[in-house]
Every structure is written in C-alpha cells, then in structure tokens.
Amino acid sequence: SDAMLAIRDLKVHFPLANGQVVRAVDGVSLTLRPGETVGLVGESGSGKTTVGKTALRLVPATDGEIRIGDLDVLNASGRDLRRLRRKAQIIFQDPHSSLNPRMTIRRAVAEGLILNTSLRGRVLREKVSDTLIAMGLPPQFHDRFPHELSGGQKQRVCIARALVLDPDLLVLDEPTSALDVSVQAQILGVLKDLRAERPSLTQLFISHNLAVIRFLCQRVAVMYLGKIVEEGPVEQVFSDPRHPYTRALLSAVPVPEAGRRPDRTRLTGDIPSPTAVPKGCAFHTRCPVARKGLCDTTPPPQVAAGGGHVALCHFAGEMQTT
Ligand code: SF4
C-alpha cells in the first residue's frame, strides 16, 4: 500500500466504574501518505491525542485497524513491536516530564540507539552529537542534565531523541503548548525545517491551534467528540470550510485575513461529555445552523467537496464562505 499511516474505523472506548462508557474515539479513519504532514485539530476532549497514542500502541484500541507501512500495529508482538518502537516516534507536550532527570542529554539521545540498534562506539557518539547539533544544541550542552536546560532546549532534546532513530512516522502531540510563547516560535521553526531536511518523514501533528497547523501541515483533519468532521488540504479547509464546527474554530483564530468575510459563527455552550455523545449529528447541541427533526436524529453523511476535501454535515454541500 502507498500509505505510511493508515487508520481504519478506529474506536477507543473506556469503560468507567459507574457503568458509563467514554467514547474517546468513535470511528476514525485517516490515511497519511509517505512524507505527508497532517494536522489533527480539536478541542480538549475531542479524542485527537487518543488517536495519536493509539497509533503508537500507547493506548489500547477497542476496534478498528492501524497500519504503519506494512506493520499491523494493533496485532504486533515480539520483533514487530520492537520495529514499531523504532519506526514510529512521539513527541509529547511537556518535555520536562519526558526526560529522565538523572541522564545527560547525550545519554538520553543515545539510549534509543543502544536499545534498538547495533550502533556502538564512535559511530554512535557521532550520530548522537550530530543529531543534537542539528537541533541547535552545540557540543557544550551535551553533557548537561535536563534541569540545566530551558524548556525550549529540552524540547529540542526530545525531538533529537526521536529523530536519531530515523523514524518513518513522527507523532507530535501539542509539542509547543507547554513552552513559553517566546520559545514556541523557535520550536515551530525547527519543525518547519524538518520538512525540508527530512522530506520522507511522515508527521501527524496534534494541536488545538489552527494557525500552527496551517503553518506546518499540508492536510488537516478536524475532530469533534471522537469523529473526524472535516478533512482536506490545509488551504482548502481554511479558505472554504464546509463544517459549521470548523467555521467556528476558524472564526476564533485572531488574525483576520484579507478577502475573507468576517465569520459570525460562534460556539455556544460546552463540548458535551464523551460519555453522552448526542444522537444524530454529535455537534447539533452547539451548531448554529442545526435543523430540528434532521440533525438531532440522523447521522450526517460524508459530503465530498472535491480535491480530497470532505465534511460530515447534512448541509456541507450548501456551505459557502463568499
Ligand atoms: Fe450542524 Fe446539522 Fe451539519 Fe451537524 S449536520 S454540523 S447539526 S448542520
């Protein structure tokens, strides 16, 4: 297959002690071609982080299929599971808690190579220091401990630790959200450069921030209550959003854009609990254009808008921005 990451009808449900079930992910399908950078966006509670963690088998799936290249992620064991641990890497939001405080950063980056490859000695040392230097950490940093580094430097170490294994797939889970605003732009620059330096690296970028996704990604998938409600090429989704939820998210983006009419779509109320997903279209309780007798009873179809742009809404074909 020509997919690097293929997720099919993924469900991740967590039973609670009181008998309720959290439908964190409820039928997600998403395909990333080799070298593609795809953003997964949504509010907290949308299930976006659970999708990323399940793809790397850090969270067990309830149902569905996930493939990374030819590897069957949900059924991998033994040698395949070790291959998965090397080929697919994840960067978490908080670099501090991802690093062992008693390990120098040189050691932190070397560890994965020692565990997963046969590289040793000078070759290993050079690969480690080259990777750290490429991430903007010169040699005088390499024998320092995490507490001697800033938040941005620690996140660079985490990125180096992932890249040193030459992964095929990188999942980035809000990699700049825990950093100072002044440092976020630097790390975004590092990630932007990655696309040019490693064009074959496939990236799934999870964020609540649409502007960041627009800056870094080629395609975007918008999640709401465990489902992808809109998906397509970034520029197309930003200029011609078809789902009312995407329109609401975009109208919350502060930078006004030339040529785009001010969008008055506003979200009202809180996101419902994933233990009580509304019937019909799950967004109908907050949707400004919901139609009674349809949206609250009938799940919407997936409507194609051309060029791989799709939206899950009864009226997606009628949405116009101009
Ligand atoms: Fe709104 Fe109805 Fe579309 Fe759902 S299907 S997003 S409730 S208009």
Boltz pocket constraint, residues with backbone or C-beta under 6 A from the ligand:
constraints:
  - pocket:
      binder: B
      contacts: [[A, 243], [A, 244], [A, 245], [A, 281], [A, 282], [A, 283], [A, 284], [A, 285], [A, 287], [A, 288], [A, 289], [A, 290], [A, 291], [A, 295], [A, 298], [A, 300], [A, 312], [A, 313], [A, 314], [A, 315], [A, 316]]
      max_distance: 6.0
